[in-house]
Amino acid sequence: MQMVSAAKLNRAETNAKSFAPYMDKIQEVVFNVGKGAKNAKHPMLVSREVKKTAYLVITSDRGLAGAFNSSVLRNAYRTIQERHQSKDEYTVIAIGRVGRDFFKKREMPILSELVGLGDEVTFAQIKDLTRQTVQMFIDGAFDELHLVYNHFVSAISQEVTEKKVLPLTDFGTSGG
């Protein structure tokens, strides 16, 4: 049993580490496109007055992950409480059953949810959610989108990260 767990951990760690250079390059390309397109009219490149903020919060489907889920949820909850006075000012897009249940229990507005993804998520699984989220931004359901997730550091350490991902106007300077 321990050998199976160790193999899964090694595979997950390898996947996480191999993904980092691609993510860095994607961010660099998107930032450069946005920077070079100052007169562009695409809705994802245009800042507007922020009346509503969406928080895309990523957790697992099961509560067996200890601090993995609780750290993300604590950070997201605290951020929302500090930045917003009413439920009309924010909404949540929950990925993972633990996050969805957390926000539902507190009667926080959930715009969209995605549960049942499993341990190894593919692009095809999140493509529809991504398309829907971008369309909701374009349609004005919210004016900015923040991503809250655990960034993999090592097998025993993850750091909660929040990044503003929409609009793309200051993508290269969003905190991490």
Secondary structure as UniProt FT lines:
FT   HELIX           2..36
FT   TURN            38..39
FT   HELIX           43..45
FT   STRAND          53..58
FT   HELIX           63..65
FT   HELIX           67..83
FT   HELIX           87..89
FT   STRAND          90..95
FT   HELIX           97..105
FT   TURN            106..107
FT   STRAND          110..114
FT   HELIX           123..139
FT   STRAND          144..154
FT   TURN            155..156
FT   STRAND          157..166
FT   HELIX           168..173
//
